Amino acid sequence: MQARETLCMMMEEEIERTREEIGKVEEACEKVEEVLEKVGKSSELENEGTGEEEGQMEDVISATVDMETKQQEKEKSWFEDEKLLEIWNG
């Protein structure tokens, strides 16, 4: 009987140690989740700022390209448009 009681006590001790380890692992997981949330939030903020800057830069580039295209069309059309060329030549 004593062997059985000793074995039960050892098993209970092992169960208790396992519970403590599980508790520590759960705590570590919670801390990791908190850190991941903070990192996710900070990268979202960085992306928002970058997205706005990129959007603004794209608008500036687009406007510049549009202006250059219109200027090229004006220059190009004056020489290539036969009616304008006839008027110019008189």
N, CA, C and O atoms as CSV, one atom per row, in Angstrom:
chain,resi,resn,atom,element,x,y,z
A,1,MET,N,N,0.805,-1.187,0.000
A,1,MET,CA,C,0.000,0.000,0.000
A,1,MET,C,C,0.857,1.263,0.000
A,1,MET,O,O,0.513,2.252,-0.647
A,2,GLN,N,N,1.943,1.229,0.707
A,2,GLN,CA,C,2.793,2.416,0.782
A,2,GLN,C,C,3.372,2.760,-0.583
A,2,GLN,O,O,3.507,3.936,-0.921
A,3,ALA,N,N,3.707,1.771,-1.346
A,3,ALA,CA,C,4.259,2.011,-2.681
A,3,ALA,C,C,3.225,2.732,-3.550
A,3,ALA,O,O,3.540,3.638,-4.321
A,4,ARG,N,N,1.975,2.285,-3.387
A,4,ARG,CA,C,0.896,2.899,-4.165
A,4,ARG,C,C,0.686,4.358,-3.731
A,4,ARG,O,O,0.526,5.241,-4.573
A,5,GLU,N,N,0.689,4.598,-2.443
A,5,GLU,CA,C,0.521,5.955,-1.926
A,5,GLU,C,C,1.681,6.847,-2.351
A,5,GLU,O,O,1.482,8.014,-2.689
A,6,THR,N,N,2.875,6.304,-2.333
A,6,THR,CA,C,4.055,7.050,-2.751
A,6,THR,C,C,3.956,7.395,-4.240
A,6,THR,O,O,4.270,8.509,-4.660
A,7,LEU,N,N,3.517,6.423,-5.012
A,7,LEU,CA,C,3.353,6.643,-6.453
A,7,LEU,C,C,2.296,7.715,-6.727
A,7,LEU,O,O,2.481,8.565,-7.598
A,8,CYS,N,N,1.195,7.674,-5.986
A,8,CYS,CA,C,0.144,8.689,-6.132
A,8,CYS,C,C,0.672,10.075,-5.774
A,8,CYS,O,O,0.384,11.055,-6.462
A,9,MET,N,N,1.446,10.148,-4.691
A,9,MET,CA,C,2.010,11.430,-4.281
A,9,MET,C,C,2.966,11.965,-5.344
A,9,MET,O,O,2.970,13.160,-5.640
A,10,MET,N,N,3.768,11.084,-5.911
A,10,MET,CA,C,4.711,11.492,-6.960
A,10,MET,C,C,3.953,11.991,-8.198
A,10,MET,O,O,4.343,12.974,-8.827
A,11,MET,N,N,2.873,11.297,-8.526
A,11,MET,CA,C,2.065,11.702,-9.680
A,11,MET,C,C,1.410,13.056,-9.430
A,11,MET,O,O,1.361,13.899,-10.325
A,12,GLU,N,N,0.910,13.264,-8.223
A,12,GLU,CA,C,0.295,14.547,-7.883
A,12,GLU,C,C,1.316,15.676,-7.963
A,12,GLU,O,O,1.009,16.763,-8.451
A,13,GLU,N,N,2.535,15.415,-7.481
A,13,GLU,CA,C,3.601,16.415,-7.557
A,13,GLU,C,C,3.944,16.732,-9.017
A,13,GLU,O,O,4.155,17.888,-9.383
A,14,GLU,N,N,3.996,15.694,-9.829
A,14,GLU,CA,C,4.288,15.878,-11.246
A,14,GLU,C,C,3.179,16.676,-11.927
A,14,GLU,O,O,3.447,17.547,-12.755
A,15,ILE,N,N,1.949,16.375,-11.575
A,15,ILE,CA,C,0.803,17.112,-12.120
A,15,ILE,C,C,0.887,18.585,-11.713
A,15,ILE,O,O,0.637,19.469,-12.532
A,16,GLU,N,N,1.232,18.846,-10.472
A,16,GLU,CA,C,1.347,20.218,-9.990
A,16,GLU,C,C,2.457,20.965,-10.725
A,16,GLU,O,O,2.268,22.118,-11.114
A,17,ARG,N,N,3.608,20.328,-10.920
A,17,ARG,CA,C,4.709,20.956,-11.671
A,17,ARG,C,C,4.287,21.252,-13.114
A,17,ARG,O,O,4.608,22.302,-13.671
A,18,THR,N,N,3.568,20.307,-13.696
A,18,THR,CA,C,3.091,20.492,-15.073
A,18,THR,C,C,2.132,21.675,-15.148
A,18,THR,O,O,2.195,22.465,-16.090
A,19,ARG,N,N,1.247,21.802,-14.167
A,19,ARG,CA,C,0.321,22.939,-14.130
A,19,ARG,C,C,1.077,24.263,-14.023
A,19,ARG,O,O,0.732,25.238,-14.692
A,20,GLU,N,N,2.104,24.289,-13.181
A,20,GLU,CA,C,2.911,25.497,-13.029
A,20,GLU,C,C,3.614,25.847,-14.353
A,20,GLU,O,O,3.659,27.012,-14.748
A,21,GLU,N,N,4.156,24.840,-15.024
A,21,GLU,CA,C,4.818,25.077,-16.303
A,21,GLU,C,C,3.820,25.589,-17.341
A,21,GLU,O,O,4.133,26.500,-18.108
A,22,ILE,N,N,2.636,25.012,-17.367
A,22,ILE,CA,C,1.601,25.455,-18.293
A,22,ILE,C,C,1.241,26.912,-18.017
A,22,ILE,O,O,1.064,27.706,-18.941
A,23,GLY,N,N,1.136,27.252,-16.726
A,23,GLY,CA,C,0.841,28.639,-16.357
A,23,GLY,C,C,1.923,29.590,-16.853
A,23,GLY,O,O,1.616,30.670,-17.359
A,24,LYS,N,N,3.187,29.199,-16.713
A,24,LYS,CA,C,4.286,30.033,-17.190
A,24,LYS,C,C,4.251,30.167,-18.711
A,24,LYS,O,O,4.503,31.246,-19.246
A,25,VAL,N,N,3.940,29.077,-19.402
A,25,VAL,CA,C,3.855,29.117,-20.861
A,25,VAL,C,C,2.702,30.029,-21.293
A,25,VAL,O,O,2.846,30.798,-22.243
A,26,GLU,N,N,1.577,29.949,-20.612
A,26,GLU,CA,C,0.439,30.815,-20.939
A,26,GLU,C,C,0.792,32.290,-20.731
A,26,GLU,O,O,0.425,33.136,-21.546
A,27,GLU,N,N,1.500,32.598,-19.644
A,27,GLU,CA,C,1.941,33.970,-19.390
A,27,GLU,C,C,2.856,34.463,-20.513
A,27,GLU,O,O,2.712,35.582,-21.004
A,28,ALA,N,N,3.792,33.610,-20.904
A,28,ALA,CA,C,4.713,33.975,-21.979
A,28,ALA,C,C,3.946,34.218,-23.286
A,28,ALA,O,O,4.252,35.157,-24.021
A,29,CYS,N,N,2.964,33.382,-23.567
A,29,CYS,CA,C,2.159,33.556,-24.779
A,29,CYS,C,C,1.404,34.880,-24.757
A,29,CYS,O,O,1.325,35.568,-25.774
A,30,GLU,N,N,0.851,35.238,-23.606
A,30,GLU,CA,C,0.142,36.510,-23.479
A,30,GLU,C,C,1.078,37.690,-23.729
A,30,GLU,O,O,0.712,38.655,-24.400
A,31,LYS,N,N,2.287,37.601,-23.182
A,31,LYS,CA,C,3.259,38.678,-23.384
A,31,LYS,C,C,3.645,38.792,-24.862
A,31,LYS,O,O,3.763,39.892,-25.400
A,32,VAL,N,N,3.836,37.650,-25.502
A,32,VAL,CA,C,4.177,37.659,-26.923
A,32,VAL,C,C,3.033,38.271,-27.730
A,32,VAL,O,O,3.279,39.054,-28.647
A,33,GLU,N,N,1.802,37.929,-27.405
A,33,GLU,CA,C,0.646,38.485,-28.109
A,33,GLU,C,C,0.584,40.005,-27.935
A,33,GLU,O,O,0.277,40.729,-28.882
A,34,GLU,N,N,0.876,40.487,-26.719
A,34,GLU,CA,C,0.880,41.933,-26.472
A,34,GLU,C,C,1.942,42.629,-27.329
A,34,GLU,O,O,1.687,43.674,-27.929
A,35,VAL,N,N,3.120,42.037,-27.373
A,35,VAL,CA,C,4.201,42.623,-28.167
A,35,VAL,C,C,3.817,42.629,-29.646
A,35,VAL,O,O,4.039,43.619,-30.342
A,36,LEU,N,N,3.244,41.531,-30.124
A,36,LEU,CA,C,2.838,41.456,-31.532
A,36,LEU,C,C,1.767,42.498,-31.860
A,36,LEU,O,O,1.784,43.084,-32.943
A,37,GLU,N,N,0.848,42.729,-30.944
A,37,GLU,CA,C,-0.177,43.754,-31.151
A,37,GLU,C,C,0.469,45.133,-31.254
A,37,GLU,O,O,0.111,45.928,-32.123
A,38,LYS,N,N,1.431,45.415,-30.354
A,38,LYS,CA,C,2.112,46.710,-30.388
A,38,LYS,C,C,2.875,46.881,-31.700
A,38,LYS,O,O,2.843,47.948,-32.313
A,39,VAL,N,N,3.552,45.833,-32.118
A,39,VAL,CA,C,4.309,45.900,-33.368
A,39,VAL,C,C,3.354,46.091,-34.539
A,39,VAL,O,O,3.629,46.878,-35.445
A,40,GLY,N,N,2.242,45.378,-34.525
A,40,GLY,CA,C,1.255,45.516,-35.598
A,40,GLY,C,C,0.692,46.922,-35.659
A,40,GLY,O,O,0.544,47.486,-36.743
A,41,LYS,N,N,0.375,47.493,-34.505
A,41,LYS,CA,C,-0.160,48.854,-34.471
A,41,LYS,C,C,0.866,49.860,-34.966
A,41,LYS,O,O,0.529,50.767,-35.727
A,42,SER,N,N,2.119,49.708,-34.540
A,42,SER,CA,C,3.140,50.670,-34.971
A,42,SER,C,C,3.411,50.546,-36.465
A,42,SER,O,O,3.637,51.556,-37.131
A,43,SER,N,N,3.393,49.335,-37.003
A,43,SER,CA,C,3.619,49.206,-38.446
A,43,SER,C,C,2.419,49.726,-39.224
A,43,SER,O,O,2.588,50.236,-40.331
A,44,GLU,N,N,1.212,49.611,-38.679
A,44,GLU,CA,C,0.030,50.188,-39.334
A,44,GLU,C,C,0.160,51.699,-39.397
A,44,GLU,O,O,-0.157,52.315,-40.415
A,45,LEU,N,N,0.631,52.301,-38.295
A,45,LEU,CA,C,0.821,53.756,-38.274
A,45,LEU,C,C,1.875,54.179,-39.281
A,45,LEU,O,O,1.716,55.183,-39.976
A,46,GLU,N,N,2.954,53.408,-39.358
A,46,GLU,CA,C,4.003,53.731,-40.320
A,46,GLU,C,C,3.466,53.620,-41.738
A,46,GLU,O,O,3.761,54.464,-42.584
A,47,ASN,N,N,2.680,52.582,-42.003
A,47,ASN,CA,C,2.126,52.384,-43.339
A,47,ASN,C,C,1.141,53.481,-43.691
A,47,ASN,O,O,1.081,53.915,-44.841
A,48,GLU,N,N,0.370,53.932,-42.715
A,48,GLU,CA,C,-0.575,55.010,-42.983
A,48,GLU,C,C,0.162,56.265,-43.392
A,48,GLU,O,O,-0.220,56.923,-44.360
A,49,GLY,N,N,1.212,56.604,-42.667
A,49,GLY,CA,C,1.999,57.782,-43.006
A,49,GLY,C,C,2.652,57.636,-44.364
A,49,GLY,O,O,2.646,58.570,-45.167
A,50,THR,N,N,3.203,56.488,-44.618
A,50,THR,CA,C,3.855,56.244,-45.892
A,50,THR,C,C,2.841,56.263,-47.019
A,50,THR,O,O,3.112,56.795,-48.095
A,51,GLY,N,N,1.687,55.692,-46.778
A,51,GLY,CA,C,0.653,55.656,-47.810
A,51,GLY,C,C,0.221,57.049,-48.213
A,51,GLY,O,O,0.027,57.323,-49.397
A,52,GLU,N,N,0.069,57.930,-47.244
A,52,GLU,CA,C,-0.333,59.294,-47.544
A,52,GLU,C,C,0.762,59.994,-48.338
A,52,GLU,O,O,0.487,60.673,-49.327
A,53,GLU,N,N,2.002,59.824,-47.897
A,53,GLU,CA,C,3.105,60.463,-48.601
A,53,GLU,C,C,3.219,59.927,-50.012
A,53,GLU,O,O,3.439,60.689,-50.954
A,54,GLU,N,N,3.071,58.608,-50.166
A,54,GLU,CA,C,3.147,58.017,-51.488
A,54,GLU,C,C,2.005,58.518,-52.354
A,54,GLU,O,O,2.199,58.810,-53.534
A,55,GLY,N,N,0.825,58.620,-51.780
A,55,GLY,CA,C,-0.323,59.117,-52.536
A,55,GLY,C,C,-0.099,60.539,-52.992
A,55,GLY,O,O,-0.415,60.887,-54.130
A,56,GLN,N,N,0.446,61.373,-52.108
A,56,GLN,CA,C,0.719,62.760,-52.466
A,56,GLN,C,C,1.788,62.825,-53.547
A,56,GLN,O,O,1.676,63.604,-54.493
A,57,MET,N,N,2.811,62.015,-53.405
A,57,MET,CA,C,3.885,62.010,-54.386
A,57,MET,C,C,3.359,61.531,-55.733
A,57,MET,O,O,3.742,62.069,-56.772
A,58,GLU,N,N,2.487,60.527,-55.728
A,58,GLU,CA,C,1.898,60.047,-56.975
A,58,GLU,C,C,1.081,61.144,-57.636
A,58,GLU,O,O,1.101,61.273,-58.860
A,59,ASP,N,N,0.363,61.935,-56.849
A,59,ASP,CA,C,-0.410,63.050,-57.407
A,59,ASP,C,C,0.508,64.076,-58.066
A,59,ASP,O,O,0.216,64.575,-59.153
A,60,VAL,N,N,1.611,64.386,-57.405
A,60,VAL,CA,C,2.555,65.363,-57.951
A,60,VAL,C,C,3.161,64.832,-59.243
A,60,VAL,O,O,3.264,65.559,-60.232
A,61,ILE,N,N,3.558,63.576,-59.234
A,61,ILE,CA,C,4.148,62.972,-60.437
A,61,ILE,C,C,3.132,62.957,-61.562
A,61,ILE,O,O,3.456,63.292,-62.702
A,62,SER,N,N,1.911,62.572,-61.250
A,62,SER,CA,C,0.855,62.517,-62.260
A,62,SER,C,C,0.596,63.897,-62.859
A,62,SER,O,O,0.467,64.030,-64.076
A,63,ALA,N,N,0.521,64.918,-62.017
A,63,ALA,CA,C,0.286,66.279,-62.495
A,63,ALA,C,C,1.447,66.741,-63.368
A,63,ALA,O,O,1.235,67.382,-64.397
A,64,THR,N,N,2.667,66.419,-62.962
A,64,THR,CA,C,3.842,66.812,-63.740
A,64,THR,C,C,3.835,66.134,-65.101
A,64,THR,O,O,4.101,66.772,-66.120
A,65,VAL,N,N,3.534,64.849,-65.117
A,65,VAL,CA,C,3.475,64.106,-66.373
A,65,VAL,C,C,2.379,64.676,-67.262
A,65,VAL,O,O,2.579,64.819,-68.468
A,66,ASP,N,N,1.225,65.005,-66.688
A,66,ASP,CA,C,0.133,65.595,-67.469
A,66,ASP,C,C,0.564,66.915,-68.092
A,66,ASP,O,O,0.290,67.173,-69.264
A,67,MET,N,N,1.238,67.753,-67.306
A,67,MET,CA,C,1.687,69.048,-67.820
A,67,MET,C,C,2.690,68.858,-68.947
A,67,MET,O,O,2.616,69.532,-69.975
A,68,GLU,N,N,3.631,67.937,-68.750
A,68,GLU,CA,C,4.632,67.687,-69.786
A,68,GLU,C,C,3.972,67.145,-71.049
A,68,GLU,O,O,4.342,67.528,-72.159
A,69,THR,N,N,3.001,66.257,-70.883
A,69,THR,CA,C,2.305,65.686,-72.031
A,69,THR,C,C,1.556,66.771,-72.796
A,69,THR,O,O,1.606,66.810,-74.025
A,70,LYS,N,N,0.870,67.643,-72.085
A,70,LYS,CA,C,0.136,68.736,-72.746
A,70,LYS,C,C,1.099,69.664,-73.474
A,70,LYS,O,O,0.825,70.101,-74.592
A,71,GLN,N,N,2.220,69.960,-72.842
A,71,GLN,CA,C,3.211,70.827,-73.474
A,71,GLN,C,C,3.756,70.171,-74.735
A,71,GLN,O,O,3.913,70.828,-75.764
A,72,GLN,N,N,4.044,68.884,-74.657
A,72,GLN,CA,C,4.553,68.165,-75.823
A,72,GLN,C,C,3.511,68.136,-76.934
A,72,GLN,O,O,3.853,68.273,-78.108
A,73,GLU,N,N,2.236,67.958,-76.571
A,73,GLU,CA,C,1.175,67.944,-77.574
A,73,GLU,C,C,1.073,69.302,-78.263
A,73,GLU,O,O,0.870,69.366,-79.476
A,74,LYS,N,N,1.213,70.398,-77.495
A,74,LYS,CA,C,1.158,71.731,-78.088
A,74,LYS,C,C,2.313,71.929,-79.067
A,74,LYS,O,O,2.119,72.376,-80.198
A,75,GLU,N,N,3.512,71.589,-78.609
A,75,GLU,CA,C,4.688,71.752,-79.460
A,75,GLU,C,C,4.591,70.851,-80.686
A,75,GLU,O,O,4.887,71.264,-81.807
A,76,LYS,N,N,4.179,69.639,-80.452
A,76,LYS,CA,C,4.085,68.650,-81.516
A,76,LYS,C,C,2.984,69.038,-82.502
A,76,LYS,O,O,3.181,68.930,-83.712
A,77,SER,N,N,1.848,69.481,-82.016
A,77,SER,CA,C,0.711,69.764,-82.884
A,77,SER,C,C,0.966,70.977,-83.765
A,77,SER,O,O,0.461,71.030,-84.886
A,78,TRP,N,N,1.727,71.943,-83.300
A,78,TRP,CA,C,1.986,73.135,-84.103
A,78,TRP,C,C,2.734,72.790,-85.388
A,78,TRP,O,O,2.421,73.307,-86.461
A,79,PHE,N,N,3.722,71.911,-85.264
A,79,PHE,CA,C,4.511,71.561,-86.436
A,79,PHE,C,C,3.850,70.493,-87.293
A,79,PHE,O,O,4.055,70.450,-88.506
A,80,GLU,N,N,3.068,69.642,-86.671
A,80,GLU,CA,C,2.500,68.536,-87.422
A,80,GLU,C,C,1.110,68.822,-87.971
A,80,GLU,O,O,0.665,68.148,-88.899
A,81,ASP,N,N,0.433,69.791,-87.426
A,81,ASP,CA,C,-0.900,70.135,-87.914
A,81,ASP,C,C,-0.754,70.940,-89.213
A,81,ASP,O,O,-0.212,72.045,-89.202
A,82,GLU,N,N,-1.233,70.389,-90.315
A,82,GLU,CA,C,-1.058,71.016,-91.637
A,82,GLU,C,C,-1.738,72.375,-91.720
A,82,GLU,O,O,-1.203,73.292,-92.343
A,83,LYS,N,N,-2.898,72.520,-91.107
A,83,LYS,CA,C,-3.615,73.800,-91.152
A,83,LYS,C,C,-2.832,74.883,-90.433
A,83,LYS,O,O,-2.706,76.003,-90.929
A,84,LEU,N,N,-2.305,74.545,-89.258
A,84,LEU,CA,C,-1.501,75.526,-88.528
A,84,LEU,C,C,-0.230,75.867,-89.293
A,84,LEU,O,O,0.197,77.021,-89.327
A,85,LEU,N,N,0.362,74.867,-89.896
A,85,LEU,CA,C,1.583,75.089,-90.675
A,85,LEU,C,C,1.288,75.984,-91.878
A,85,LEU,O,O,2.099,76.848,-92.210
A,86,GLU,N,N,0.160,75.797,-92.527
A,86,GLU,CA,C,-0.232,76.636,-93.677
A,86,GLU,C,C,-0.452,78.083,-93.242
A,86,GLU,O,O,-0.041,79.021,-93.926
A,87,ILE,N,N,-1.114,78.248,-92.081
A,87,ILE,CA,C,-1.333,79.601,-91.568
A,87,ILE,C,C,-0.006,80.264,-91.260
A,87,ILE,O,O,0.194,81.438,-91.569
A,88,TRP,N,N,0.883,79.529,-90.662
A,88,TRP,CA,C,2.201,80.062,-90.300
A,88,TRP,C,C,2.976,80.460,-91.548
A,88,TRP,O,O,3.588,81.527,-91.606
A,89,ASN,N,N,2.938,79.594,-92.529
A,89,ASN,CA,C,3.686,79.874,-93.758
A,89,ASN,C,C,3.011,80.931,-94.626
A,89,ASN,O,O,3.630,81.489,-95.531
A,90,GLY,N,N,1.776,81.192,-94.352
A,90,GLY,CA,C,1.042,82.240,-95.047
A,90,GLY,C,C,0.513,81.826,-96.323
A,90,GLY,O,O,-0.129,82.620,-97.011
